[in-house]
């Protein structure tokens, strides 16, 4: 698990980070066999964004980026991870797969 810097389209470091979590063991099998529901090839979109950026048109490139949402965390987990307070929720995530 590690915190990775987020970057803008011109690759400048942004003032926040995202948590990167690696999976191992049973979690890998469950991810591949149970949790993964779709894979979408976005290569054409990435090529379009690259081409727009190479032409210096960041404003035209930005709308093509995928929409991202912060995953809400229970306050205790956020505290343990040293996550920012705006990513917390008082709700405990529902358990799935018989856990």
Long-range contacts (C-beta under 8 A, 24 or more apart in sequence): 1-81, 9-49, 9-53, 9-58, 9-61, 9-62, 9-65, 10-53, 10-58, 16-84, 19-81, 19-83, 30-97, 34-97, 42-66
